[in-house]
Amino acid sequence: MHVSKAIEKIEDGQRYHTSMFLIFLCRAFGRNNFLTLLYRYEIFKCRWQSGAGQGFGEGFHRMSNFYLTSCAGAFEVGKWDVRQITIARPG
């Protein structure tokens, strides 16, 4: 569902149940998550190479690489996003 449609659904639900709250701010954090995941990927690579991955198999290494890079990619191209929606009483 597109973000604006999701926010419309939230607003519709609020209007139906109460008139006391308004959505007044919606921030996107997807780009921040992209950068955070890239940073964590770089740390993971460095620590794995320095031997911090001892006790974990190659399957864990491949799975972690896939997870961190695929999630970062989804955030980078806008497929995924994280939103903060602030709801407050009017006035």
Beta strands, then each sheet from edge to edge (+ up, - down):
strand 1: 22-28
strand 2: 83-88
sheet 1: 1+ 2-
end
